[in-house]
Every structure is written in C-alpha cells, then in structure tokens.
Amino acid sequence: MRVAYLGPAGTFSEEAVRSSGFAPDGFEAVPCGDVGEVIRSIGSGTADRAMAPIDNSIEGSVRHTVDGLIAEADTVTIVGEYVHEVRSALIAAQPMPLGDISAVTSHPQPLAQCSHFLREELPGAELRFADSTSAAVREVSRGEPGLAALGPATAAGIYGCTVLREGIEDEPGNLTRFV
C-alpha cells in the first residue's frame, strides 16, 4: 500500500502516519511537497491512501487541507481520523547559543503554535516560511549561519542537525487531528 503525507521525511505528518496504525506494516511512503498534492495523490493514483492534518488544538483548521478536500470531493473520501500530539523542537545545524539565532524557519502552523517561545526567547529573529517542518530542518542542515528551524526532534536526526530545545509549543498537549 502506498500512503501519501506531507513530506519530506521527518515531518509531523510522517510521524502521524507511522504511529497511527493507519498504514499497514511494509507500506510505501509517498512524501508530497504540499497538502494539496497529498490530497490529489488519491485521485491521480499516486497513492492508495493519504493522511493530511485538518485541524490543530492551538491554531484551528488547516485551511489548505479543507480547501483540498473540497476541491477533490469527487475523488477523495475521509475514512478515518487520528489525533497526534505535536511536540516542537528548535533545531540548528550545530550547537549554538539562542542569542546567535537571527532567523527561524518552519511551516506556518508551528511558527504560530510556538509564537510565545519565539517572542520571549528569540524576539529579534526573522520568521521564514517553509513548505513543511522537515523541509525547514533540511534547509537548516545546509549550515546558513544564524538559521534555526522548528520541527520534530526526529527530523534533526534524519538531517544531521542538533536539537537546541524541545517542547517549545505554546500549550502542552498540542494536538493535531489528521484525516
């Protein structure tokens, strides 16, 4: 079975697919570049199933998913849901003091979900948007000075980066519902 999710490897979406029991053992992971592609993968035959975030306990609806489900209503059916706890980490290419961070990149959802931490701990840092959390970590792995990412700690291991701080989401128990 081929299962599509918001990629690349190491996203919260991949964590959700792997921990949900939604995909059988030995499934083929199909990482997609954006949520629209995740949803369209069903109608196009690229994937047999797909898993996409639809809402978050802090930030509410994930508009791209809702819009994509509406646009693809003729080819996509929601067959289940899974609630995944999201624990964000601040990740850099190598160890560095927080004072050396000049920019933070991530998907817009984690940037919003960690806004208190960013305001309090990194008030002067530029915020940059990435297509996914792991795309942000992959960008950080290239070593741009002063750049950090918000993402899952597992992504740091995949891309050879360092976790500077874990559990930085604004509210404990940050939950994302996937369909």
N, C-alpha and C positions, 0 to 999 in steps of 0.2 A: 504494500500500500504506500502511495506517495502522499505526504502530508505537507501542505504549504503553510508557511508562517512568515512573519516579518523578520527578515534577516538583516545582515549576515549572521553567521554562527555567533552565539553568545548573547542574544537578546533575551529580554524577559519573556517574549513570545516563545522562543525556543525552550526556555525553562518550563513554561506552562505546558507546552506540548509534551515534553518528556516526563513531567511529573503528574499529568492529569489522568493517565490511563486511556486517553482518547485515541492514541495511536497504538497499534499492536507492536509487540516485540519485532525487531528487524525492519521497521518501517523505513522508507526512503525519505529523508528530509529534503524539502524543496524550499530553500530560503528565497524570499522575494524582496525586491527593492523598496516597495511601499505597500500600504494596506490595500489599496485598490488592486494591485497586482495579485495579492493574496486571494482576494475575493474572486477576481476574474479567472484565476487558475482553475477553478472548478468548471466553469463554462467552456474554457478553452481545452480542457482535457489534460492540462499540465500536471494536475494533482487530482487525487481521488477524494481527499478531504482537505479542509483548510481550517486554521484556527486564527482568529483575529480578536484583539481587545475591543470591547464595545463600551465599557464604562469603568470608571475608577472612583473609589470612595472619597478621594480628595478633589479631583478635577471634574468629575461627572462624565458625560458622554464623550466618546471618542468619535468626533464628527466624521472623520474620513471613513470609518467603518460603517457608520449608519448610512452615510451617503452611498457608499459602495454597495451595501446590501439592497438599498432601494433601487439603484441603477441596474443591479444584476438579479432582481427579484424573479425573473423568468428562469434563471439557471441555477440559483442557489437556494437551499433550504437549510434553516438552522435545525440541527438535530440534537443539540445539547449545549450545555454551558459548564464552565469550570471557573472557580474563583481562586486566584493565585495571589499570595502575599508578595508584594514588591518591596524589596529592601535595596535601596540605592547606595552606591559607594562612590566616593570621589577617587578617581583613578588618574595616574600620571605615568609617563614613560619610565620614570625612575623616581626614587625618593626625593622629596623636596619640601621645604617649609611652605606652609599655606601662604605666607607673605610673598612668595615668589610666583604665585599664580596670577597671571594677567588676563586669562580668558578661560572660560568653561564652555564646553560643547556637549550637546546631547539632543535627544528628541525633545520637542516642546513639552510633552507631558511630564517627564522627570524634572525638567527645569522648573516647571510650575509646582510640582509636588515637593520640591526641595527649596522653595523660594525663601523661606525663613533662614535656613542654613546659609544660603548664598548671600542674603542681605547682611547677616550678622558676622559671618566668618570671612567672606570674600566680597566686601562691599564695592571695591573698585574693579572687579573682574568684568570684562566684556562677556556677554552671553551670546553664544553662537548656536544656531540650529543645525541639527543633523537629521538624516532620514531615519535613523534608529540609534539606540543606545550603543550597540556594538559597532556600528559604523563610526560613531564618535570615538570609541575606545581604539578602534583601528587607526583612526586619524592621529590620535594622541601617540600611538606607538611609533609613529614616524619621527618623533623627537622634537617637534617645534618647541622652542624654549618658552616656558611660562604657560603652556597649554595643559589643561586637565579636562577630564570627561566625567559625566555622571552616567552610571550604568551598573549592571550586575557585577558583583565581585568575580563571578566565573569568567566574564569577558576579559578581565585583567590577565587571568591565567592563559586564556586562548591566545591573546595578542602579546604576551610577554611584558606586561605592564605591572605597575605597583599600585596596590590599594593604599591610599593615604588615610582614608576614614570610611567607616561603614555605618549603616543605619542613619543616614543623614536626612531621610524623608521627614517632612514637617509633622506628620502624625504617625505614631506607632500603629501597626495594624493596617497599613496602606494596602488596600485590596483592589485588584483589577479583575473584572469579570470578562472572560473570553467566551466567544461562541464559535 
